[in-house]
C-alpha cells in the first residue's frame, strides 16, 4: 500500500510527490525543488523516514516539474523516467528557466522511456500509466487502481485544467484526455494535481467549468 506525501516547491508552487510502500521503498514524482532549502526539506523527509528512493518519474517536462531532477538523480543514483514525447521539452527546460529568471542545472543523464500501458511496480504495488496529452505532448498520469488515486500532472486541477497556450499545447487534445482517460475512472478517485489542492474525479465531472461531464 502506498503512502503519499505532497510538497509544494519553487516560486511556481508546483506539487512534488513522494510515494512509499511498507518496505520503505519510494518513488519521487516531479521533483520541483528549486531552492537549496527545498532540496533539504525533501531530503530530510526521505532520509528522516528511512525511505529508499527507487524511481524518479516525471508526468511531463515543463521547467517547474523538472527543477530537481538532476539533484534527485545525483543524490540517490536514479535514472529519469519520462514519456518519449517529452524529451524535447526536457531539453528546452533550461532556456525556459532563463526566460522566467529561474536558471537551473538540467538532468542530462540516461533516460528510460515509459508509455501508456506500462506499469510502474514497487513491491506489491503498482502505478498504471495513462497517456494524457494536451497540456504537453507526452504528458502522462500515474494511476493507482488498487487505492483509487491518480497523479495527474498539469492535466486536471480542482475547478481548472492545465493551460494550453504553451508550445505544443492543445485544448481539444487536453479535453479529450480528461474525458476519455480521467473522467472514465471511478468518481471517488482522488486526484493529486501538479498545482493546488487535491480533488476527486466525481467533483470535477460535476463542477469543473472547463470540462464538465454531468
Secondary structure, DSSP 4 states (H G I P E B T S, - for coil): --EEEEEEETTTTEEEEEEE-TT-EEEEE-----SHHHHHHHHHHHHHTT-EEEEEE-S---HHHHTTHHHHHHHHT--EEE-GGGHHHHHHHHHHHHHTT---PPP-S-EEE--TT-EEEETTEEEEEEE--SSSTT-EEEEETTTTEEEEETSEETTEE----STT--HHHHHHHIIIIITTS-TT-EEEESSS--EEHHHHHHH-SSS---
